[in-house]
């Protein structure tokens, strides 16, 4: 009656973002996503600690507010 129809899935257009589970944005409550851009404070902390501390920059998906996790 309906036949067999298969849908095509374009894997090149799927974007997977790594979110932190359990940590939310303080202002809007959105998800935090790992940011590719490093802030100046993250670079200074890494230089001062001689590479022993690895700060990670996160950005809220909804309000684009940036957070620094040490």
PDB file with SEQRES, HELIX, SHEET and CRYST1 records, atoms N, CA, C and O in Angstrom:
SEQRES   1 A   70  UNK UNK UNK UNK UNK UNK UNK UNK UNK UNK UNK UNK UNK          
SEQRES   2 A   70  UNK UNK UNK UNK UNK UNK UNK UNK UNK UNK UNK UNK UNK          
SEQRES   3 A   70  UNK UNK UNK UNK UNK UNK UNK UNK UNK UNK UNK UNK UNK          
SEQRES   4 A   70  UNK UNK UNK UNK UNK UNK UNK UNK UNK UNK UNK UNK UNK          
SEQRES   5 A   70  UNK UNK UNK UNK UNK UNK UNK UNK UNK UNK UNK UNK UNK          
SEQRES   6 A   70  UNK UNK UNK UNK UNK                                          
HELIX    1 AA1 UNK A   11  UNK A   13  5                                   3    
HELIX    2 AA2 UNK A   40  UNK A   48  1                                   9    
SHEET    1 AA1 4 UNK A  19  UNK A  24  0                                        
SHEET    2 AA1 4 UNK A  31  UNK A  34 -1                                        
SHEET    3 AA1 4 UNK A  56  UNK A  60 -1                                        
SHEET    4 AA1 4 UNK A  66  UNK A  69 -1                                        
CRYST1    1.000    1.000    1.000  90.00  90.00  90.00 P 1           1          
ATOM      1  N   UNK A   1       0.820  -1.171   0.000  1.00  0.00           N  
ATOM      2  CA  UNK A   1       0.000   0.000   0.000  1.00  0.00           C  
ATOM      3  C   UNK A   1       0.882   1.259   0.000  1.00  0.00           C  
ATOM      4  O   UNK A   1       0.802   2.066  -0.926  1.00  0.00           O  
ATOM      5  N   UNK A   2       1.711   1.428   1.022  1.00  0.00           N  
ATOM      6  CA  UNK A   2       2.570   2.608   1.081  1.00  0.00           C  
ATOM      7  C   UNK A   2       3.912   2.358   0.415  1.00  0.00           C  
ATOM      8  O   UNK A   2       4.576   3.304  -0.007  1.00  0.00           O  
ATOM      9  N   UNK A   3       4.315   1.121   0.317  1.00  0.00           N  
ATOM     10  CA  UNK A   3       5.611   0.811  -0.273  1.00  0.00           C  
ATOM     11  C   UNK A   3       6.737   1.108   0.708  1.00  0.00           C  
ATOM     12  O   UNK A   3       6.505   1.529   1.841  1.00  0.00           O  
ATOM     13  N   UNK A   4       7.928   0.884   0.255  1.00  0.00           N  
ATOM     14  CA  UNK A   4       9.089   1.144   1.098  1.00  0.00           C  
ATOM     15  C   UNK A   4       9.758   2.433   0.628  1.00  0.00           C  
ATOM     16  O   UNK A   4      10.235   2.528  -0.503  1.00  0.00           O  
ATOM     17  N   UNK A   5       9.781   3.381   1.483  1.00  0.00           N  
ATOM     18  CA  UNK A   5      10.405   4.667   1.157  1.00  0.00           C  
ATOM     19  C   UNK A   5      11.474   4.952   2.216  1.00  0.00           C  
ATOM     20  O   UNK A   5      11.217   4.872   3.417  1.00  0.00           O  
ATOM     21  N   UNK A   6      12.644   5.278   1.754  1.00  0.00           N  
ATOM     22  CA  UNK A   6      13.729   5.597   2.676  1.00  0.00           C  
ATOM     23  C   UNK A   6      14.066   7.077   2.534  1.00  0.00           C  
ATOM     24  O   UNK A   6      14.150   7.615   1.430  1.00  0.00           O  
ATOM     25  N   UNK A   7      14.253   7.706   3.665  1.00  0.00           N  
ATOM     26  CA  UNK A   7      14.650   9.111   3.654  1.00  0.00           C  
ATOM     27  C   UNK A   7      16.166   9.223   3.589  1.00  0.00           C  
ATOM     28  O   UNK A   7      16.885   8.376   4.120  1.00  0.00           O  
ATOM     29  N   UNK A   8      16.630  10.247   2.953  1.00  0.00           N  
ATOM     30  CA  UNK A   8      18.062  10.498   2.880  1.00  0.00           C  
ATOM     31  C   UNK A   8      18.460  11.462   3.984  1.00  0.00           C  
ATOM     32  O   UNK A   8      17.739  12.410   4.293  1.00  0.00           O  
ATOM     33  N   UNK A   9      19.618  11.204   4.572  1.00  0.00           N  
ATOM     34  CA  UNK A   9      20.119  12.025   5.660  1.00  0.00           C  
ATOM     35  C   UNK A   9      21.472  12.582   5.244  1.00  0.00           C  
ATOM     36  O   UNK A   9      22.408  11.820   5.002  1.00  0.00           O  
ATOM     37  N   UNK A  10      21.583  13.885   5.160  1.00  0.00           N  
ATOM     38  CA  UNK A  10      22.823  14.533   4.765  1.00  0.00           C  
ATOM     39  C   UNK A  10      23.654  14.778   6.024  1.00  0.00           C  
ATOM     40  O   UNK A  10      23.342  15.677   6.805  1.00  0.00           O  
ATOM     41  N   UNK A  11      24.706  13.987   6.224  1.00  0.00           N  
ATOM     42  CA  UNK A  11      25.512  14.078   7.428  1.00  0.00           C  
ATOM     43  C   UNK A  11      26.414  15.307   7.446  1.00  0.00           C  
ATOM     44  O   UNK A  11      26.895  15.694   8.511  1.00  0.00           O  
ATOM     45  N   UNK A  12      26.652  15.922   6.305  1.00  0.00           N  
ATOM     46  CA  UNK A  12      27.499  17.114   6.258  1.00  0.00           C  
ATOM     47  C   UNK A  12      26.811  18.331   6.872  1.00  0.00           C  
ATOM     48  O   UNK A  12      27.488  19.262   7.307  1.00  0.00           O  
ATOM     49  N   UNK A  13      25.497  18.341   6.915  1.00  0.00           N  
ATOM     50  CA  UNK A  13      24.769  19.499   7.418  1.00  0.00           C  
ATOM     51  C   UNK A  13      24.387  19.369   8.891  1.00  0.00           C  
ATOM     52  O   UNK A  13      23.794  20.289   9.456  1.00  0.00           O  
ATOM     53  N   UNK A  14      24.714  18.254   9.510  1.00  0.00           N  
ATOM     54  CA  UNK A  14      24.406  18.063  10.920  1.00  0.00           C  
ATOM     55  C   UNK A  14      25.539  18.653  11.745  1.00  0.00           C  
ATOM     56  O   UNK A  14      26.703  18.301  11.554  1.00  0.00           O  
ATOM     57  N   UNK A  15      25.197  19.547  12.660  1.00  0.00           N  
ATOM     58  CA  UNK A  15      26.180  20.170  13.534  1.00  0.00           C  
ATOM     59  C   UNK A  15      25.944  19.651  14.943  1.00  0.00           C  
ATOM     60  O   UNK A  15      24.851  19.779  15.493  1.00  0.00           O  
ATOM     61  N   UNK A  16      26.981  19.067  15.514  1.00  0.00           N  
ATOM     62  CA  UNK A  16      26.896  18.536  16.867  1.00  0.00           C  
ATOM     63  C   UNK A  16      27.704  19.450  17.774  1.00  0.00           C  
ATOM     64  O   UNK A  16      28.899  19.654  17.559  1.00  0.00           O  
ATOM     65  N   UNK A  17      27.044  20.002  18.794  1.00  0.00           N  
ATOM     66  CA  UNK A  17      27.719  20.861  19.751  1.00  0.00           C  
ATOM     67  C   UNK A  17      27.758  20.145  21.093  1.00  0.00           C  
ATOM     68  O   UNK A  17      26.780  19.534  21.525  1.00  0.00           O  
ATOM     69  N   UNK A  18      28.896  20.238  21.730  1.00  0.00           N  
ATOM     70  CA  UNK A  18      29.053  19.600  23.028  1.00  0.00           C  
ATOM     71  C   UNK A  18      28.536  20.544  24.104  1.00  0.00           C  
ATOM     72  O   UNK A  18      29.053  21.649  24.269  1.00  0.00           O  
ATOM     73  N   UNK A  19      27.517  20.110  24.833  1.00  0.00           N  
ATOM     74  CA  UNK A  19      26.963  20.926  25.908  1.00  0.00           C  
ATOM     75  C   UNK A  19      27.371  20.329  27.244  1.00  0.00           C  
ATOM     76  O   UNK A  19      27.646  19.133  27.345  1.00  0.00           O  
ATOM     77  N   UNK A  20      27.407  21.167  28.264  1.00  0.00           N  
ATOM     78  CA  UNK A  20      27.727  20.706  29.610  1.00  0.00           C  
ATOM     79  C   UNK A  20      26.415  20.358  30.292  1.00  0.00           C  
ATOM     80  O   UNK A  20      25.506  21.186  30.365  1.00  0.00           O  
ATOM     81  N   UNK A  21      26.318  19.148  30.783  1.00  0.00           N  
ATOM     82  CA  UNK A  21      25.109  18.740  31.480  1.00  0.00           C  
ATOM     83  C   UNK A  21      25.188  19.190  32.933  1.00  0.00           C  
ATOM     84  O   UNK A  21      26.201  18.965  33.595  1.00  0.00           O  
ATOM     85  N   UNK A  22      24.149  19.814  33.429  1.00  0.00           N  
ATOM     86  CA  UNK A  22      24.091  20.224  34.819  1.00  0.00           C  
ATOM     87  C   UNK A  22      24.512  21.664  35.058  1.00  0.00           C  
ATOM     88  O   UNK A  22      24.223  22.203  36.126  1.00  0.00           O  
ATOM     89  N   UNK A  23      25.180  22.308  34.114  1.00  0.00           N  
ATOM     90  CA  UNK A  23      25.582  23.701  34.279  1.00  0.00           C  
ATOM     91  C   UNK A  23      24.769  24.545  33.308  1.00  0.00           C  
ATOM     92  O   UNK A  23      24.768  24.298  32.102  1.00  0.00           O  
ATOM     93  N   UNK A  24      24.096  25.519  33.835  1.00  0.00           N  
ATOM     94  CA  UNK A  24      23.231  26.395  33.040  1.00  0.00           C  
ATOM     95  C   UNK A  24      23.728  27.828  33.150  1.00  0.00           C  
ATOM     96  O   UNK A  24      24.498  28.174  34.046  1.00  0.00           O  
ATOM     97  N   UNK A  25      23.274  28.640  32.228  1.00  0.00           N  
ATOM     98  CA  UNK A  25      23.581  30.071  32.239  1.00  0.00           C  
ATOM     99  C   UNK A  25      22.885  30.711  33.437  1.00  0.00           C  
ATOM    100  O   UNK A  25      21.727  30.408  33.727  1.00  0.00           O  
ATOM    101  N   UNK A  26      23.599  31.599  34.129  1.00  0.00           N  
ATOM    102  CA  UNK A  26      23.022  32.257  35.306  1.00  0.00           C  
ATOM    103  C   UNK A  26      21.934  33.253  34.945  1.00  0.00           C  
ATOM    104  O   UNK A  26      20.983  33.426  35.708  1.00  0.00           O  
ATOM    105  N   UNK A  27      22.051  33.906  33.807  1.00  0.00           N  
ATOM    106  CA  UNK A  27      21.089  34.959  33.478  1.00  0.00           C  
ATOM    107  C   UNK A  27      19.828  34.440  32.791  1.00  0.00           C  
ATOM    108  O   UNK A  27      18.728  34.895  33.104  1.00  0.00           O  
ATOM    109  N   UNK A  28      19.972  33.485  31.848  1.00  0.00           N  
ATOM    110  CA  UNK A  28      18.780  33.049  31.102  1.00  0.00           C  
ATOM    111  C   UNK A  28      18.447  31.568  31.292  1.00  0.00           C  
ATOM    112  O   UNK A  28      17.346  31.144  30.943  1.00  0.00           O  
ATOM    113  N   UNK A  29      19.364  30.777  31.833  1.00  0.00           N  
ATOM    114  CA  UNK A  29      19.110  29.359  32.047  1.00  0.00           C  
ATOM    115  C   UNK A  29      19.349  28.500  30.827  1.00  0.00           C  
ATOM    116  O   UNK A  29      18.904  27.352  30.792  1.00  0.00           O  
ATOM    117  N   UNK A  30      20.044  29.024  29.816  1.00  0.00           N  
ATOM    118  CA  UNK A  30      20.315  28.274  28.587  1.00  0.00           C  
ATOM    119  C   UNK A  30      21.476  27.297  28.733  1.00  0.00           C  
ATOM    120  O   UNK A  30      22.137  27.256  29.771  1.00  0.00           O  
ATOM    121  N   UNK A  31      21.715  26.520  27.699  1.00  0.00           N  
ATOM    122  CA  UNK A  31      22.801  25.541  27.694  1.00  0.00           C  
ATOM    123  C   UNK A  31      24.128  26.220  27.404  1.00  0.00           C  
ATOM    124  O   UNK A  31      24.192  27.171  26.624  1.00  0.00           O  
ATOM    125  N   UNK A  32      25.193  25.727  28.036  1.00  0.00           N  
ATOM    126  CA  UNK A  32      26.534  26.231  27.769  1.00  0.00           C  
ATOM    127  C   UNK A  32      27.217  25.322  26.756  1.00  0.00           C  
ATOM    128  O   UNK A  32      27.189  24.099  26.894  1.00  0.00           O  
ATOM    129  N   UNK A  33      27.832  25.923  25.734  1.00  0.00           N  
ATOM    130  CA  UNK A  33      28.493  25.200  24.657  1.00  0.00           C  
ATOM    131  C   UNK A  33      29.959  25.618  24.643  1.00  0.00           C  
ATOM    132  O   UNK A  33      30.280  26.788  24.851  1.00  0.00           O  
ATOM    133  N   UNK A  34      30.844  24.658  24.396  1.00  0.00           N  
ATOM    134  CA  UNK A  34      32.271  24.930  24.335  1.00  0.00           C  
ATOM    135  C   UNK A  34      32.554  25.902  23.195  1.00  0.00           C  
ATOM    136  O   UNK A  34      32.134  25.677  22.060  1.00  0.00           O  
ATOM    137  N   UNK A  35      33.267  26.979  23.504  1.00  0.00           N  
ATOM    138  CA  UNK A  35      33.551  28.024  22.525  1.00  0.00           C  
ATOM    139  C   UNK A  35      34.920  27.787  21.896  1.00  0.00           C  
ATOM    140  O   UNK A  35      35.852  27.353  22.574  1.00  0.00           O  
ATOM    141  N   UNK A  36      35.039  28.069  20.608  1.00  0.00           N  
ATOM    142  CA  UNK A  36      36.318  27.881  19.929  1.00  0.00           C  
ATOM    143  C   UNK A  36      37.271  29.044  20.179  1.00  0.00           C  
ATOM    144  O   UNK A  36      38.485  28.887  20.051  1.00  0.00           O  
ATOM    145  N   UNK A  37      36.736  30.206  20.532  1.00  0.00           N  
ATOM    146  CA  UNK A  37      37.564  31.384  20.781  1.00  0.00           C  
ATOM    147  C   UNK A  37      37.996  31.422  22.243  1.00  0.00           C  
ATOM    148  O   UNK A  37      37.189  31.194  23.144  1.00  0.00           O  
ATOM    149  N   UNK A  38      39.272  31.712  22.468  1.00  0.00           N  
ATOM    150  CA  UNK A  38      39.805  31.844  23.822  1.00  0.00           C  
ATOM    151  C   UNK A  38      39.784  33.311  24.235  1.00  0.00           C  
ATOM    152  O   UNK A  38      40.099  34.190  23.433  1.00  0.00           O  
ATOM    153  N   UNK A  39      39.417  33.572  25.468  1.00  0.00           N  
ATOM    154  CA  UNK A  39      39.422  34.934  25.965  1.00  0.00           C  
ATOM    155  C   UNK A  39      40.826  35.321  26.411  1.00  0.00           C  
ATOM    156  O   UNK A  39      41.693  34.468  26.601  1.00  0.00           O  
ATOM    157  N   UNK A  40      41.027  36.608  26.572  1.00  0.00           N  
ATOM    158  CA  UNK A  40      42.335  37.110  27.007  1.00  0.00           C  
ATOM    159  C   UNK A  40      42.650  36.612  28.410  1.00  0.00           C  
ATOM    160  O   UNK A  40      43.789  36.249  28.703  1.00  0.00           O  
ATOM    161  N   UNK A  41      41.636  36.594  29.279  1.00  0.00           N  
ATOM    162  CA  UNK A  41      41.868  36.129  30.651  1.00  0.00           C  
ATOM    163  C   UNK A  41      42.248  34.651  30.684  1.00  0.00           C  
ATOM    164  O   UNK A  41      43.055  34.251  31.522  1.00  0.00           O  
ATOM    165  N   UNK A  42      41.691  33.833  29.798  1.00  0.00           N  
ATOM    166  CA  UNK A  42      42.050  32.413  29.746  1.00  0.00           C  
ATOM    167  C   UNK A  42      43.505  32.236  29.315  1.00  0.00           C  
ATOM    168  O   UNK A  42      44.210  31.372  29.836  1.00  0.00           O  
ATOM    169  N   UNK A  43      43.946  33.050  28.369  1.00  0.00           N  
ATOM    170  CA  UNK A  43      45.339  32.974  27.917  1.00  0.00           C  
ATOM    171  C   UNK A  43      46.300  33.416  29.011  1.00  0.00           C  
ATOM    172  O   UNK A  43      47.353  32.806  29.198  1.00  0.00           O  
ATOM    173  N   UNK A  44      45.941  34.482  29.743  1.00  0.00           N  
ATOM    174  CA  UNK A  44      46.805  34.964  30.824  1.00  0.00           C  
ATOM    175  C   UNK A  44      46.900  33.936  31.943  1.00  0.00           C  
ATOM    176  O   UNK A  44      47.987  33.697  32.468  1.00  0.00           O  
ATOM    177  N   UNK A  45      45.779  33.325  32.315  1.00  0.00           N  
ATOM    178  CA  UNK A  45      45.778  32.303  33.370  1.00  0.00           C  
ATOM    179  C   UNK A  45      46.644  31.120  32.973  1.00  0.00           C  
ATOM    180  O   UNK A  45      47.379  30.578  33.798  1.00  0.00           O  
ATOM    181  N   UNK A  46      46.560  30.721  31.717  1.00  0.00           N  
ATOM    182  CA  UNK A  46      47.375  29.595  31.258  1.00  0.00           C  
ATOM    183  C   UNK A  46      48.867  29.937  31.268  1.00  0.00           C  
ATOM    184  O   UNK A  46      49.692  29.090  31.613  1.00  0.00           O  
ATOM    185  N   UNK A  47      49.221  31.170  30.894  1.00  0.00           N  
ATOM    186  CA  UNK A  47      50.619  31.596  30.914  1.00  0.00           C  
ATOM    187  C   UNK A  47      51.161  31.707  32.334  1.00  0.00           C  
ATOM    188  O   UNK A  47      52.281  31.273  32.605  1.00  0.00           O  
ATOM    189  N   UNK A  48      50.380  32.282  33.241  1.00  0.00           N  
ATOM    190  CA  UNK A  48      50.824  32.465  34.619  1.00  0.00           C  
ATOM    191  C   UNK A  48      50.993  31.117  35.325  1.00  0.00           C  
ATOM    192  O   UNK A  48      51.906  30.953  36.134  1.00  0.00           O  
ATOM    193  N   UNK A  49      50.125  30.159  35.027  1.00  0.00           N  
ATOM    194  CA  UNK A  49      50.197  28.851  35.692  1.00  0.00           C  
ATOM    195  C   UNK A  49      51.168  27.897  34.997  1.00  0.00           C  
ATOM    196  O   UNK A  49      51.279  26.736  35.392  1.00  0.00           O  
ATOM    197  N   UNK A  50      51.875  28.372  33.965  1.00  0.00           N  
ATOM    198  CA  UNK A  50      52.846  27.563  33.201  1.00  0.00           C  
ATOM    199  C   UNK A  50      52.214  26.300  32.611  1.00  0.00           C  
ATOM    200  O   UNK A  50      52.871  25.263  32.518  1.00  0.00           O  
ATOM    201  N   UNK A  51      50.951  26.386  32.215  1.00  0.00           N  
ATOM    202  CA  UNK A  51      50.272  25.279  31.549  1.00  0.00           C  
ATOM    203  C   UNK A  51      49.672  24.243  32.458  1.00  0.00           C  
ATOM    204  O   UNK A  51      49.124  23.253  31.972  1.00  0.00           O  
ATOM    205  N   UNK A  52      49.754  24.431  33.783  1.00  0.00           N  
ATOM    206  CA  UNK A  52      49.193  23.429  34.688  1.00  0.00           C  
ATOM    207  C   UNK A  52      47.673  23.548  34.807  1.00  0.00           C  
ATOM    208  O   UNK A  52      47.000  22.558  35.092  1.00  0.00           O  
ATOM    209  N   UNK A  53      47.121  24.755  34.591  1.00  0.00           N  
ATOM    210  CA  UNK A  53      45.677  24.975  34.623  1.00  0.00           C  
ATOM    211  C   UNK A  53      45.197  25.149  33.185  1.00  0.00           C  
ATOM    212  O   UNK A  53      45.768  25.932  32.426  1.00  0.00           O  
ATOM    213  N   UNK A  54      44.152  24.420  32.816  1.00  0.00           N  
ATOM    214  CA  UNK A  54      43.604  24.476  31.462  1.00  0.00           C  
ATOM    215  C   UNK A  54      42.214  25.103  31.497  1.00  0.00           C  
ATOM    216  O   UNK A  54      41.218  24.387  31.596  1.00  0.00           O  
ATOM    217  N   UNK A  55      42.133  26.436  31.417  1.00  0.00           N  
ATOM    218  CA  UNK A  55      40.806  27.072  31.424  1.00  0.00           C  
ATOM    219  C   UNK A  55      40.068  26.812  30.110  1.00  0.00           C  
ATOM    220  O   UNK A  55      40.672  26.769  29.039  1.00  0.00           O  
ATOM    221  N   UNK A  56      38.760  26.641  30.218  1.00  0.00           N  
ATOM    222  CA  UNK A  56      37.925  26.394  29.040  1.00  0.00           C  
ATOM    223  C   UNK A  56      36.853  27.471  28.961  1.00  0.00           C  
ATOM    224  O   UNK A  56      36.248  27.837  29.968  1.00  0.00           O  
ATOM    225  N   UNK A  57      36.628  27.966  27.768  1.00  0.00           N  
ATOM    226  CA  UNK A  57      35.660  29.029  27.538  1.00  0.00           C  
ATOM    227  C   UNK A  57      34.354  28.421  27.030  1.00  0.00           C  
ATOM    228  O   UNK A  57      34.352  27.619  26.096  1.00  0.00           O  
ATOM    229  N   UNK A  58      33.261  28.809  27.649  1.00  0.00           N  
ATOM    230  CA  UNK A  58      31.936  28.349  27.254  1.00  0.00           C  
ATOM    231  C   UNK A  58      31.059  29.541  26.947  1.00  0.00           C  
ATOM    232  O   UNK A  58      31.245  30.626  27.498  1.00  0.00           O  
ATOM    233  N   UNK A  59      30.094  29.331  26.056  1.00  0.00           N  
ATOM    234  CA  UNK A  59      29.184  30.393  25.652  1.00  0.00           C  
ATOM    235  C   UNK A  59      27.756  29.876  25.717  1.00  0.00           C  
ATOM    236  O   UNK A  59      27.480  28.737  25.342  1.00  0.00           O  
ATOM    237  N   UNK A  60      26.854  30.720  26.195  1.00  0.00           N  
ATOM    238  CA  UNK A  60      25.439  30.360  26.272  1.00  0.00           C  
ATOM    239  C   UNK A  60      24.847  30.346  24.869  1.00  0.00           C  
ATOM    240  O   UNK A  60      25.145  31.223  24.058  1.00  0.00           O  
ATOM    241  N   UNK A  61      24.016  29.360  24.583  1.00  0.00           N  
ATOM    242  CA  UNK A  61      23.392  29.258  23.259  1.00  0.00           C  
ATOM    243  C   UNK A  61      22.364  30.362  23.015  1.00  0.00           C  
ATOM    244  O   UNK A  61      22.186  30.804  21.880  1.00  0.00           O  
ATOM    245  N   UNK A  62      21.697  30.803  24.061  1.00  0.00           N  
ATOM    246  CA  UNK A  62      20.602  31.746  23.872  1.00  0.00           C  
ATOM    247  C   UNK A  62      21.037  33.208  23.967  1.00  0.00           C  
ATOM    248  O   UNK A  62      20.700  34.012  23.097  1.00  0.00           O  
ATOM    249  N   UNK A  63      21.779  33.555  25.011  1.00  0.00           N  
ATOM    250  CA  UNK A  63      22.117  34.975  25.208  1.00  0.00           C  
ATOM    251  C   UNK A  63      23.573  35.305  24.837  1.00  0.00           C  
ATOM    252  O   UNK A  63      23.970  36.465  24.944  1.00  0.00           O  
ATOM    253  N   UNK A  64      24.364  34.341  24.414  1.00  0.00           N  
ATOM    254  CA  UNK A  64      25.755  34.510  23.983  1.00  0.00           C  
ATOM    255  C   UNK A  64      26.655  35.097  25.070  1.00  0.00           C  
ATOM    256  O   UNK A  64      27.661  35.735  24.760  1.00  0.00           O  
ATOM    257  N   UNK A  65      26.305  34.888  26.330  1.00  0.00           N  
ATOM    258  CA  UNK A  65      27.154  35.321  27.429  1.00  0.00           C  
ATOM    259  C   UNK A  65      28.286  34.310  27.581  1.00  0.00           C  
ATOM    260  O   UNK A  65      28.061  33.107  27.446  1.00  0.00           O  
ATOM    261  N   UNK A  66      29.505  34.786  27.862  1.00  0.00           N  
ATOM    262  CA  UNK A  66      30.675  33.908  27.942  1.00  0.00           C  
ATOM    263  C   UNK A  66      31.019  33.585  29.394  1.00  0.00           C  
ATOM    264  O   UNK A  66      30.882  34.421  30.287  1.00  0.00           O  
ATOM    265  N   UNK A  67      31.470  32.348  29.602  1.00  0.00           N  
ATOM    266  CA  UNK A  67      31.884  31.878  30.917  1.00  0.00           C  
ATOM    267  C   UNK A  67      33.253  31.234  30.805  1.00  0.00           C  
ATOM    268  O   UNK A  67      33.603  30.676  29.765  1.00  0.00           O  
ATOM    269  N   UNK A  68      34.024  31.312  31.878  1.00  0.00           N  
ATOM    270  CA  UNK A  68      35.358  30.724  31.928  1.00  0.00           C  
ATOM    271  C   UNK A  68      35.389  29.716  33.065  1.00  0.00           C  
ATOM    272  O   UNK A  68      35.179  30.076  34.224  1.00  0.00           O  
ATOM    273  N   UNK A  69      35.651  28.448  32.739  1.00  0.00           N  
ATOM    274  CA  UNK A  69      35.735  27.407  33.748  1.00  0.00           C  
ATOM    275  C   UNK A  69      37.186  27.010  33.920  1.00  0.00           C  
ATOM    276  O   UNK A  69      37.887  26.733  32.947  1.00  0.00           O  
ATOM    277  N   UNK A  70      37.632  26.986  35.168  1.00  0.00           N  
ATOM    278  CA  UNK A  70      39.020  26.633  35.443  1.00  0.00           C  
ATOM    279  C   UNK A  70      39.141  25.190  35.771  1.00  0.00           C  
ATOM    280  O   UNK A  70      40.242  24.707  36.033  1.00  0.00           O  
TER     281      UNK A  70                                                      
END                                                                             
